Amino acid sequence: MPRDADSPESKQIAVIGAGSWGTALAMVAARNQHRVKLWARESEVAKEINRARKNPLYLSDFDLPENVRATTDIEAATAGADFALLVVPSHAMRETVSRLRPFLKNDVVLVSAAKGVENSTLMRMEEVVADVLRGDTRSRYVALSGPSFAREVAHGDPTAIVAASSNPERSELLQRSLSSSVFRIYTNTDVVGVELGGAVKNVVAIAAGVVRGLGFGTNAVAAIITRGLAEMSRLAVAEGARVETMAGLAGLGDLVLTCTGELSRNRYVGVELGRGRKLADILGEMREVAEGVKTTRSVYELGRRLGIDMPITASIHALLYEDRPALEAANELMGRPLRRE
């Protein structure tokens, strides 16, 4: 039986970002009878959501529930919020949280759904949020990640993801608030592993797309996924993550989805690069962000700083930022010295 929106269990949820994933998460929250304020940068998006119950730019073929109200006023979006879901690209996180800072209650749960590492500082999103808010935010910070295409979530297809926090009470509160029979949230305390898994898998997905775009078969994709998981794990563990997190939804689960799913934007970028197209042309025709493009630069630099062997990341970095031809980058990977697995 659905909960009444005015019942004690109903929450006020601010969703900051009205792209595909923000729109899908707003739908998840609204279906669970929460009151949702969806913040959009574009006034036409907010107006159309409130008028026609549709996001005109993202997931435009889905009707949004009546308990989703859109606004371009970031103060109004967060007023009285129990949760603030930060659903913006990782490169926009610092600027967005800076705008939010004057309006956030001290007890609001901060939920990051971004997947990336900041280029200029090599910080994870948890670190960016703490840096902007100038205090210990770990006890109210949750990282939300895992294999989840926005379109499938909006459609109501079964999905399982992870909410990670150093404070189990916060991740469990989010779990209870957003989970349903088709949207399952699992919890853990390994924020580092969940965030780095979500970031590095996008880089590996570009590589998986490249080999498909070059015409290689699924054997090559399987090799990229497997070695990508090893690469991801080395980096995450060096940063203090638990290796078992990499075998879970936020690691292997998200990696497989993003490397093989037709809806993956990062895989699409790789496919088109493998077919010989220029990066600027590919990105120029995309409305949504392929996080892996910017994240490749930061993950590459983070790996170098830590002295971690990351050949897939290095090859994709060379392809994106050093004008390395796609075939040469792929051959470099396949031609690495033979050694023990």
C-alpha positions as CSV (number, residue, x, y, z in Angstrom):
1,M,0.0,0.0,0.0
2,P,1.5,3.4,-1.0
3,R,2.5,5.7,1.8
4,D,0.5,8.9,2.1
5,A,2.7,11.9,1.2
6,D,1.8,13.6,4.5
7,S,2.5,10.6,6.7
8,P,5.5,10.8,9.1
9,E,7.5,8.5,6.7
10,S,7.2,10.9,3.9
11,K,10.3,13.0,3.3
12,Q,11.1,16.3,1.6
13,I,13.7,15.5,-1.0
14,A,15.7,18.0,-3.0
15,V,17.1,16.7,-6.3
16,I,19.7,19.0,-7.5
17,G,20.1,18.5,-11.3
18,A,17.4,17.7,-13.8
19,G,19.3,15.7,-16.3
20,S,18.4,12.1,-17.0
21,W,19.6,10.6,-13.8
22,G,18.3,13.5,-11.7
23,T,14.9,13.1,-13.3
24,A,14.9,9.3,-12.8
25,L,15.8,9.7,-9.1
26,A,13.1,12.3,-8.7
27,M,10.6,9.7,-10.1
28,V,11.9,7.0,-7.7
29,A,11.4,9.3,-4.7
30,A,8.0,10.5,-5.9
31,R,6.8,6.9,-6.5
32,N,7.7,6.3,-2.8
33,Q,5.3,9.1,-1.9
34,H,8.0,11.7,-1.0
35,R,7.6,15.4,-1.7
36,V,10.2,16.2,-4.4
37,K,11.7,19.5,-5.4
38,L,13.7,19.1,-8.6
39,W,16.2,21.9,-9.3
40,A,16.9,22.7,-13.0
41,R,19.3,25.2,-14.4
42,E,17.1,25.9,-17.4
43,S,13.9,27.8,-16.8
44,E,12.2,26.1,-19.7
45,V,12.8,22.7,-18.2
46,A,11.3,23.7,-14.8
47,K,8.3,25.4,-16.5
48,E,7.5,22.4,-18.7
49,I,7.8,19.9,-15.8
50,N,5.3,21.9,-13.8
51,R,3.0,22.5,-16.7
52,A,3.0,19.3,-18.7
53,R,4.6,16.8,-16.2
54,K,7.4,16.1,-18.6
55,N,11.1,17.1,-18.8
56,P,11.4,18.5,-22.3
57,L,15.1,17.7,-22.6
58,Y,15.7,14.4,-20.7
59,L,13.5,11.3,-20.6
60,S,10.9,13.4,-22.3
61,D,8.7,10.4,-23.1
62,F,8.0,9.8,-19.4
63,D,5.3,11.4,-17.3
64,L,6.5,12.8,-14.0
65,P,4.4,12.2,-10.8
66,E,2.4,15.1,-9.5
67,N,4.5,15.2,-6.3
68,V,7.6,16.4,-8.3
69,R,7.8,20.1,-8.5
70,A,10.5,21.8,-10.4
71,T,12.3,25.1,-9.7
72,T,15.3,27.1,-10.8
73,D,15.5,28.6,-7.3
74,I,18.2,26.6,-5.5
75,E,17.1,28.0,-2.1
76,A,13.5,27.0,-2.7
77,A,14.6,23.6,-3.8
78,T,16.4,22.8,-0.6
79,A,14.0,24.5,1.9
80,G,13.1,22.0,4.5
81,A,14.8,19.1,2.7
82,D,15.7,15.9,4.6
83,F,17.9,14.8,1.7
84,A,19.8,16.8,-0.9
85,L,20.5,14.5,-3.9
86,L,23.4,16.0,-5.8
87,V,22.9,14.8,-9.3
88,V,25.3,16.9,-11.4
89,P,28.4,16.0,-13.4
90,S,31.5,15.6,-11.2
91,H,33.1,18.7,-12.8
92,A,30.1,20.8,-11.7
93,M,30.0,19.5,-8.1
94,R,32.2,22.2,-6.5
95,E,30.3,25.0,-8.1
96,T,26.9,23.5,-7.3
97,V,27.7,22.8,-3.7
98,S,29.1,26.3,-3.3
99,R,25.7,27.7,-4.5
100,L,23.9,25.4,-2.1
101,R,26.1,26.1,1.0
102,P,24.1,29.1,2.4
103,F,20.8,27.1,2.3
104,L,21.7,23.7,3.6
105,K,20.5,22.7,7.0
106,N,23.1,21.1,9.3
107,D,21.2,17.8,9.5
108,V,20.3,17.4,5.8
109,V,21.7,14.2,4.3
110,L,24.0,14.9,1.4
111,V,23.7,12.3,-1.3
112,S,26.2,12.4,-4.3
113,A,25.1,10.6,-7.4
114,A,28.1,11.9,-9.4
115,K,30.7,9.5,-10.8
116,G,34.1,11.1,-11.3
117,V,37.3,12.6,-9.8
118,E,37.8,16.4,-9.9
119,N,40.4,17.3,-12.5
120,S,42.1,20.2,-10.7
121,T,42.5,18.6,-7.2
122,L,42.1,14.9,-7.9
123,M,39.5,14.8,-5.1
124,R,36.6,12.4,-4.9
125,M,33.2,13.9,-4.6
126,E,33.1,13.3,-0.8
127,E,36.3,15.3,-0.5
128,V,35.0,18.1,-2.8
129,V,31.8,18.4,-0.7
130,A,33.8,18.6,2.5
131,D,36.2,21.1,1.0
132,V,33.4,23.4,0.0
133,L,31.4,23.1,3.1
134,R,34.5,23.6,5.3
135,G,33.7,21.0,7.9
136,D,33.4,17.4,8.7
137,T,30.5,16.3,6.5
138,R,31.3,12.6,6.4
139,S,28.7,11.7,9.0
140,R,25.9,13.0,6.7
141,Y,27.4,12.2,3.3
142,V,26.2,9.2,1.2
143,A,27.7,8.1,-2.1
144,L,25.0,6.6,-4.4
145,S,26.4,4.4,-7.2
146,G,26.0,1.2,-9.1
147,P,24.7,-0.2,-12.4
148,S,21.7,2.0,-13.2
149,F,20.8,3.4,-16.6
150,A,18.4,6.3,-16.0
151,R,15.9,5.2,-18.7
152,E,15.5,1.8,-17.2
153,V,15.0,3.2,-13.7
154,A,12.4,5.7,-15.0
155,H,10.7,2.8,-16.8
156,G,10.5,0.8,-13.5
157,D,12.9,-2.0,-14.6
158,P,14.5,-3.9,-11.7
159,T,17.7,-2.1,-10.5
160,A,20.1,-2.6,-7.6
161,I,22.6,0.0,-6.5
162,V,24.7,0.9,-3.5
163,A,24.5,3.7,-0.9
164,A,27.8,4.1,1.0
165,S,28.5,6.2,4.0
166,S,30.8,6.2,7.0
167,N,27.7,6.7,9.0
168,P,25.5,3.6,8.5
169,E,22.4,5.4,9.9
170,R,22.5,7.8,7.0
171,S,22.9,5.2,4.3
172,E,20.2,3.0,5.9
173,L,17.8,6.0,6.1
174,L,18.3,6.6,2.4
175,Q,17.9,2.8,1.7
176,R,14.5,2.8,3.6
177,S,13.4,6.0,1.9
178,L,14.1,5.1,-1.8
179,S,14.0,1.4,-2.0
180,S,11.0,-0.4,-3.6
181,S,10.3,-3.8,-5.1
182,V,12.1,-2.7,-8.3
183,F,14.7,-0.3,-7.0
184,R,16.9,-2.0,-4.4
185,I,19.5,-0.1,-2.4
186,Y,22.3,-2.0,-0.6
187,T,24.5,-0.3,1.9
188,N,28.1,-0.4,2.9
189,T,30.7,1.9,4.6
190,D,33.3,2.0,1.8
191,V,32.8,5.4,0.4
192,V,36.3,5.4,-1.2
193,G,35.7,2.2,-3.1
194,V,32.2,3.1,-4.2
195,E,33.3,6.5,-5.5
196,L,36.5,5.3,-7.3
197,G,34.6,2.3,-8.8
198,G,32.0,4.7,-10.2
199,A,34.7,6.9,-11.7
200,V,37.2,4.4,-13.2
201,K,34.5,2.3,-14.8
202,N,33.7,5.2,-17.1
203,V,37.3,5.3,-18.4
204,V,37.3,1.5,-19.0
205,A,33.9,1.8,-20.8
206,I,35.5,4.2,-23.3
207,A,38.2,1.5,-23.9
208,A,35.5,-1.2,-24.3
209,G,33.8,1.0,-26.9
210,V,37.0,1.6,-28.8
211,V,37.6,-2.0,-29.4
212,R,34.1,-2.5,-30.6
213,G,34.3,0.5,-32.8
214,L,37.5,-0.9,-34.3
215,G,35.5,-4.1,-35.2
216,F,37.0,-6.4,-32.5
217,G,34.8,-9.0,-31.0
218,T,33.5,-9.8,-27.5
219,N,36.7,-11.6,-26.6
220,A,38.4,-8.2,-26.6
221,V,35.6,-6.6,-24.6
222,A,35.8,-9.3,-22.0
223,A,39.6,-8.8,-21.7
224,I,39.1,-5.0,-21.3
225,I,36.5,-5.6,-18.5
226,T,38.6,-8.1,-16.7
227,R,41.8,-6.1,-16.8
228,G,39.9,-2.9,-16.2
229,L,38.6,-4.4,-12.9
230,A,42.1,-5.2,-11.9
231,E,43.2,-1.7,-12.7
232,M,40.3,-0.2,-10.8
233,S,41.0,-2.4,-7.8
234,R,44.7,-1.4,-7.6
235,L,43.8,2.3,-7.6
236,A,41.0,2.0,-5.1
237,V,42.9,-0.2,-2.6
238,A,45.9,2.2,-2.8
239,E,43.5,4.9,-1.7
240,G,42.2,2.9,1.2
241,A,39.2,1.1,-0.3
242,R,38.3,-2.5,0.4
243,V,39.0,-4.9,-2.4
244,E,35.6,-6.7,-2.0
245,T,33.8,-3.5,-2.9
246,M,35.3,-3.8,-6.4
247,A,33.5,-7.2,-6.7
248,G,30.2,-5.7,-5.9
249,L,27.5,-3.5,-7.6
250,A,29.6,-0.3,-7.5
251,G,32.6,-2.1,-9.0
252,L,32.1,-5.1,-11.2
253,G,28.4,-4.5,-11.6
254,D,28.6,-1.0,-12.9
255,L,31.7,-1.8,-14.9
256,V,29.9,-4.6,-16.8
257,L,26.8,-2.5,-17.5
258,T,28.8,0.5,-18.7
259,C,31.1,-1.5,-20.9
260,T,28.4,-3.6,-22.6
261,G,25.1,-1.6,-22.4
262,E,23.8,0.1,-25.5
263,L,22.6,3.1,-23.3
264,S,26.2,3.8,-22.0
265,R,27.3,7.3,-23.1
266,N,31.0,6.5,-22.3
267,R,30.9,3.3,-24.4
268,Y,29.3,5.3,-27.2
269,V,32.1,7.8,-27.2
270,G,34.6,4.9,-27.4
271,V,32.8,3.2,-30.3
272,E,32.7,6.5,-32.3
273,L,36.4,7.1,-31.6
274,G,37.2,3.5,-32.7
275,R,35.3,4.3,-35.9
276,G,37.7,7.2,-36.6
277,R,35.6,10.2,-35.5
278,K,37.1,13.2,-33.7
279,L,36.3,13.6,-30.0
280,A,35.1,17.2,-30.4
281,D,32.6,16.1,-33.1
282,I,31.3,13.3,-30.9
283,L,30.9,15.5,-27.8
284,G,29.4,18.3,-29.9
285,E,26.4,16.2,-30.8
286,M,25.7,14.8,-27.3
287,R,23.3,16.6,-25.0
288,E,24.3,14.5,-21.9
289,V,27.8,14.3,-20.4
290,A,30.1,11.3,-20.8
291,E,31.8,11.5,-17.5
292,G,34.7,9.3,-18.5
293,V,36.1,11.9,-20.9
294,K,37.1,14.4,-18.2
295,T,37.6,11.7,-15.6
296,T,40.3,10.0,-17.7
297,R,42.5,13.0,-17.1
298,S,42.1,13.0,-13.3
299,V,42.3,9.2,-12.9
300,Y,45.4,9.1,-15.1
301,E,47.0,11.8,-12.9
302,L,45.9,10.1,-9.7
303,G,47.4,6.8,-10.8
304,R,50.7,8.5,-11.6
305,R,50.8,10.2,-8.3
306,L,50.2,6.9,-6.5
307,G,52.6,5.0,-8.7
308,I,49.8,2.6,-9.8
309,D,50.1,0.6,-13.1
310,M,47.0,1.7,-15.1
311,P,47.6,0.7,-18.8
312,I,44.0,1.0,-19.9
313,T,43.7,4.5,-18.4
314,A,47.1,5.5,-19.9
315,S,46.0,4.3,-23.4
316,I,42.7,6.1,-23.2
317,H,44.4,9.3,-22.0
318,A,46.8,9.1,-24.9
319,L,43.8,8.6,-27.3
320,L,41.8,11.5,-25.8
321,Y,44.5,14.0,-25.0
322,E,47.7,13.1,-26.9
323,D,46.2,12.5,-30.4
324,R,47.0,8.8,-30.3
325,P,45.1,6.9,-33.1
326,A,42.5,4.5,-31.7
327,L,44.1,1.4,-33.4
328,E,47.5,2.3,-32.0
329,A,46.0,2.7,-28.5
330,A,44.3,-0.6,-28.8
331,N,47.4,-2.4,-30.1
332,E,49.4,-0.9,-27.3
333,L,47.1,-2.6,-24.8
334,M,47.1,-5.9,-26.6
335,G,50.9,-5.8,-27.1
336,R,51.9,-5.3,-23.5
337,P,54.6,-7.6,-22.2
338,L,53.4,-11.0,-21.2
339,R,53.4,-11.7,-17.4
340,R,51.5,-13.5,-14.7
341,E,47.8,-12.5,-14.3
